[in-house]
Amino acid sequence: MERRLFLENLLTGFVIGFSRWLTVESFAQPLAYMSYEEKARLEKKTFEILKEIHREVKELGKFGKEDFINREFYLDLDGNEVNSEEHVNVLIYNTGEEEKMVLQVTYFEPENRVIKYAKEIRTIVCRIKREKVEVGKCDYDDKQMKSLLPDILKEIRHEKELLKQIDRKN
């Protein structure tokens, strides 16, 4: 009787252990794959991200009958809601055969929860001609651009999704 109970418990232990192993394996593979995707995103060249920012903002379109596209976004770069007012302005306009895109990032310093003062303004000016991006003026070094541009692109896509949801409701 004891031997039979022992074998039943042993078999139950194997089944539970095997099912837990399968569960862990099924979650481990996507997590490893996502970390690979994140790594690839970080290694994406800044020119490709600038092209994507240009394309995404251009898809948002102009306001009224303006000859240019001017869109504003707010970032939260440091995760602190008190000073989450990093402001990004993207201006796109035609200059003959090419387009110019100006990204202006304003960093705010909070005096309190309501009042914030502009602490620093940095710009990236680039020309886009037939899918080729050429950076003219840039106040960031390469390392700063690699960390900032994906965040800007992510926020643009987030706001674009919010605008689509608002349009669906109307």
Buried (B, 14 or more C-beta within 10 A) or exposed (E): EEEEEEEEEEEEEEEEEEEEEEEEEEEEEEEEEEEEEEEEEEEBEBBEBBBBBBEBBBEBEEEEEEEEBBBEBEBEBEEEEEBBBBBBBBBBEEEEEEBBBBBBBBBBEBEEEEEBEEEEEBBBBBBBEEEEBEBEEBBBEEEEBBEBBBBBBEBBEEBBEEEEEEEEEE
